[in-house]
Amino acid sequence: MLLSLCLLTLASAFAGEHSVDPTAMPGPVLATLASKYSGATVSSASTETEDGVQTWEAKLTQGARSFEAAFGADGSVLEEEEVVKATDLPPAVQAALAGYAGWTIGRIEKSVTPTGTRYEAVLTQGKQGQEIGFAEDGSVKEVEKFKHHEAE
């Protein structure tokens, strides 16, 4: 029992995200970086194991665009994520955000996965905050509430 507990604790310690040298990423990931993101600069890389599945993430700059891309060990692109402006959102998402009058819009991210595109907006109002996930059609897919500590 004690050995199992020690192994579980050790596994948990290694389950988080770890920085890696970008050149140490698996060959298929490097091949995808070279083909799909030709000319991009990798500023940092990391790996993470969650539920026994190892993924790789790179922070990239390609021209004026800065974004992150996550990969499977086979080189498949699992997600691209970048910060966007409210004016860059599809009209349906802009309209949905307009329904949050009185809330301050903070960071907005665009997330593209093999299953579609999603937008996540952080909204604050007083000491309340929420991160809302929108589909491209403006429908709300997820709401995560949190406490917001205003600067005094």
C-alpha positions in Angstrom: 0.0 0.0 0.0 2.8 2.4 1.0 4.7 1.6 -2.2 1.5 2.3 -4.3 1.1 5.6 -2.6 4.7 6.5 -3.2 4.4 5.5 -6.9 1.2 7.5 -7.3 2.8 10.6 -5.7 5.9 10.2 -8.0 3.6 9.9 -11.1 1.7 13.0 -10.1 4.9 14.9 -9.7 5.8 14.1 -13.3 2.3 14.7 -14.7 2.6 18.5 -15.0 3.9 20.6 -17.9 7.7 20.6 -18.3 9.8 22.9 -20.5 11.9 21.1 -23.1 14.4 22.2 -25.7 12.4 22.6 -28.9 14.9 20.4 -30.8 14.2 17.6 -28.4 10.6 17.3 -29.5 9.7 14.0 -31.3 10.6 13.8 -35.0 7.0 13.8 -36.2 6.3 17.0 -34.2 9.4 18.7 -35.7 8.3 17.6 -39.2 4.8 19.2 -38.7 6.5 22.3 -37.4 8.7 22.5 -40.5 5.9 21.8 -42.9 2.8 23.5 -41.5 4.5 26.4 -39.8 7.3 27.0 -42.3 9.3 30.1 -41.3 7.9 30.3 -37.8 10.1 30.8 -34.8 9.7 28.6 -31.8 10.3 30.6 -28.7 9.7 27.8 -26.2 8.4 24.3 -26.0 7.0 22.0 -23.3 5.5 18.6 -22.8 2.7 17.4 -20.6 1.3 14.0 -19.8 -2.3 13.9 -18.9 -4.3 10.6 -18.4 -1.3 8.7 -19.7 -1.2 10.7 -23.0 1.9 12.8 -23.7 1.4 16.0 -25.7 3.8 18.7 -26.9 3.3 22.4 -27.1 5.2 25.1 -28.9 5.0 28.9 -28.6 5.4 30.3 -32.1 5.8 33.5 -34.0 5.1 33.5 -37.7 5.2 37.0 -39.2 3.1 39.2 -37.0 1.2 36.3 -35.6 2.0 34.9 -32.1 0.3 31.7 -31.0 0.6 28.3 -29.4 0.2 24.9 -31.0 -0.3 21.6 -29.3 0.7 18.3 -30.9 0.4 14.6 -30.4 3.6 12.6 -30.4 2.6 11.5 -33.9 2.9 15.1 -35.1 -0.9 15.7 -35.3 -2.0 19.2 -34.5 -4.3 19.0 -31.5 -4.9 22.7 -31.0 -3.9 26.1 -32.1 -4.5 28.9 -29.7 -4.0 32.7 -30.0 -5.1 35.9 -28.4 -7.5 37.9 -30.6 -9.2 41.3 -30.5 -13.0 41.6 -30.0 -13.2 43.1 -33.5 -11.7 40.0 -35.0 -14.5 37.8 -33.6 -17.2 36.4 -35.9 -20.3 38.7 -35.9 -22.4 36.0 -34.0 -19.8 35.9 -31.2 -19.6 39.7 -31.1 -23.4 39.8 -30.7 -23.3 37.3 -27.9 -20.6 39.3 -26.0 -22.8 42.4 -26.4 -25.3 40.6 -24.2 -22.9 41.0 -21.3 -23.4 44.7 -20.8 -21.8 46.0 -17.6 -19.0 43.3 -17.8 -15.5 44.2 -18.8 -14.1 42.1 -21.5 -10.5 40.9 -20.9 -8.5 38.4 -22.7 -10.1 36.7 -25.7 -8.6 33.6 -27.2 -9.3 31.7 -30.4 -8.9 27.9 -30.2 -8.9 25.8 -33.3 -9.0 22.0 -32.9 -9.8 19.2 -35.4 -13.4 19.4 -34.2 -13.9 23.1 -34.7 -13.2 26.7 -33.7 -14.0 28.1 -30.3 -13.6 31.5 -28.6 -13.0 32.0 -24.9 -13.5 35.4 -23.3 -12.7 36.4 -19.8 -15.2 38.9 -18.4 -15.1 40.7 -15.0 -17.6 42.8 -13.1 -16.6 44.0 -9.7 -15.4 41.0 -7.8 -17.0 38.5 -10.1 -15.4 36.9 -13.1 -16.3 34.3 -15.7 -14.6 32.7 -18.6 -17.1 31.9 -21.3 -16.5 29.6 -24.3 -18.4 30.4 -27.4 -18.9 28.4 -30.6 -18.6 30.3 -33.9 -22.3 30.7 -34.1 -22.3 32.6 -30.8 -23.8 29.9 -28.7 -22.4 29.5 -25.2 -20.6 26.2 -24.8 -19.0 26.6 -21.3 -19.0 29.0 -18.4 -16.4 28.9 -15.7 -17.0 31.4 -12.8 -14.3 32.8 -10.6 -13.6 35.4 -8.0 -12.0 38.6 -9.4 -9.8 40.7 -7.1 -10.0 44.3 -8.3 -7.0 46.6 -7.9 -7.6 48.9 -5.0 
